């Protein structure tokens, strides 16, 4: 229970976003619940979303908790300035 895998995706503009995939404990499933936190949150510190994912996992569902461009207190990326990645820039 709670076992899962870190997930990573690189967006077209080079920004990398992370998440956490939990597979069901008792059976396989063809669907995944996508769980997205609110502005300035993240997938790894929300006890509410973690509990929700654990309940879904026990009920036989896979979940993917993901970060958005506005996760934590991020406002811009280091590198090719200005690469703004805050939640204002979500599409």
C-alpha positions as CSV (number, residue, x, y, z in Angstrom):
1,X,0.0,0.0,0.0
2,X,1.2,3.5,-0.9
3,X,3.9,2.0,-3.1
4,X,4.4,3.9,-6.3
5,X,6.7,5.4,-8.8
6,X,8.0,8.9,-9.4
7,X,6.8,10.2,-12.8
8,X,8.5,12.8,-14.9
9,X,7.5,14.6,-18.1
10,X,9.3,17.2,-20.1
11,X,7.1,19.9,-21.7
12,X,7.6,21.1,-25.2
13,X,9.3,24.3,-23.8
14,X,11.8,22.3,-21.8
15,X,10.2,22.6,-18.4
16,X,10.2,19.4,-16.4
17,X,7.2,18.5,-14.2
18,X,7.0,15.6,-11.7
19,X,4.4,13.5,-10.2
20,X,3.7,10.2,-8.3
21,X,1.9,7.2,-9.8
22,X,0.2,4.7,-7.5
23,X,-1.1,1.4,-8.9
24,X,-3.9,-0.5,-7.4
25,X,-3.0,-3.1,-4.7
26,X,-5.4,-5.9,-5.7
27,X,-6.0,-5.8,-9.4
28,X,-5.0,-4.1,-12.7
29,X,-6.9,-1.2,-14.1
30,X,-7.0,0.5,-17.5
31,X,-7.7,3.9,-16.1
32,X,-5.8,6.4,-14.0
33,X,-7.3,9.2,-11.8
34,X,-5.4,12.4,-12.4
35,X,-5.1,14.4,-9.2
36,X,-4.0,18.0,-9.5
37,X,-3.3,20.2,-6.4
38,X,-4.2,23.8,-6.1
39,X,-2.0,26.8,-6.8
40,X,1.4,26.9,-5.0
41,X,0.9,23.3,-3.7
42,X,2.7,20.1,-4.8
43,X,2.0,16.4,-5.1
44,X,4.2,15.4,-2.2
45,X,3.0,17.5,0.7
46,X,-0.8,17.3,0.6
47,X,-2.1,14.9,3.2
48,X,-5.6,15.3,1.8
49,X,-4.7,14.3,-1.8
50,X,-2.4,11.6,-0.5
51,X,-5.2,10.1,1.6
52,X,-7.6,10.4,-1.4
53,X,-5.1,8.6,-3.6
54,X,-4.6,5.8,-1.0
55,X,-8.4,5.2,-0.8
56,X,-8.7,5.0,-4.6
57,X,-5.7,2.6,-4.6
58,X,-7.4,0.3,-2.1
59,X,-10.6,0.4,-4.2
60,X,-8.6,-0.8,-7.2
61,X,-7.8,2.4,-9.0
62,X,-4.5,3.8,-10.2
63,X,-3.8,7.5,-9.4
64,X,-1.3,10.0,-10.7
65,X,-0.7,13.1,-8.5
66,X,1.1,15.8,-10.5
67,X,2.9,19.1,-10.1
68,X,1.9,22.1,-12.2
69,X,4.0,25.0,-13.4
70,X,2.9,26.9,-10.3
71,X,4.0,24.2,-7.7
72,X,5.6,25.4,-4.5
73,X,6.7,29.0,-4.7
74,X,8.2,28.7,-8.2
75,X,7.8,31.9,-10.3
76,X,10.5,31.5,-13.0
77,X,13.0,29.0,-14.2
78,X,16.8,29.4,-14.1
79,X,18.4,29.4,-17.5
80,X,17.2,31.1,-20.6
81,X,15.8,34.2,-19.0
82,X,12.9,35.0,-18.9
83,X,11.3,31.6,-18.8
84,X,8.3,32.2,-16.6
85,X,6.6,29.0,-15.3
86,X,4.2,30.1,-12.5
87,X,0.5,29.2,-12.6
88,X,-0.2,32.3,-14.7
89,X,1.4,30.5,-17.6
90,X,-0.6,27.2,-17.4
91,X,-2.4,26.2,-20.5
